[in-house]
């Protein structure tokens, strides 16, 4: 379920839900609406999951972590 992944992401990165919503969906109420039962479309869900993966990759965390090449 998407909301579970988002809740874990929020705890891990100590990010408020409204900030996540603004960054990931351009909707500060996105997480709050999900908590109330909103069901996102498949394209929206893919975009949100992509945001979380990209955010962690940019910070050098999570499964998308890659070794930096210095040279």
C-alpha positions in Angstrom: 0.0 0.0 0.0 1.3 3.4 -0.9 0.4 5.1 2.3 2.5 2.7 4.3 5.5 3.4 2.1 5.0 7.1 2.5 4.6 6.9 6.3 7.9 5.0 6.5 9.6 7.6 4.2 8.3 10.5 6.4 9.6 8.9 9.5 13.0 8.0 8.0 13.5 11.5 6.6 11.8 13.4 9.4 9.7 15.2 6.8 6.3 16.7 7.5 3.4 15.3 5.4 2.6 18.7 3.9 6.1 19.2 2.6 6.1 15.7 1.1 2.9 16.4 -0.6 4.2 19.7 -2.0 7.4 18.1 -3.3 6.0 14.8 -4.6 2.5 15.7 -5.8 2.3 19.5 -5.8 -0.5 19.0 -3.3 0.2 19.8 0.4 -2.9 17.8 1.4 -1.9 14.7 -0.5 -0.7 12.6 2.5 -3.6 13.8 4.7 -6.1 12.8 1.9 -4.5 9.4 1.6 -4.8 8.9 5.4 -8.5 9.7 5.0 -8.9 7.0 2.3 -8.0 8.7 -1.0 -7.0 6.2 -3.6 -4.5 7.7 -6.1 -4.5 6.7 -9.8 -1.8 4.3 -10.9 0.2 7.0 -12.7 0.1 9.2 -9.6 1.3 6.3 -7.5 4.1 5.6 -9.9 5.2 9.2 -9.8 5.2 9.3 -6.0 7.2 6.1 -5.7 9.6 7.5 -8.2 10.0 10.7 -6.1 10.8 8.6 -3.0 13.3 6.5 -4.9 14.9 9.6 -6.5 15.0 11.5 -3.2 16.9 8.6 -1.5 19.2 8.1 -4.4 20.1 11.8 -4.3 20.9 11.6 -0.6 22.9 8.4 -1.2 20.5 6.2 0.8 18.3 3.2 0.2 18.3 0.5 -2.5 19.0 3.0 -5.3 22.4 3.9 -3.7 25.3 3.9 -6.1 29.0 4.2 -5.5 30.4 7.6 -6.4 33.2 7.6 -9.0 36.1 9.9 -8.2 38.6 10.3 -10.8 
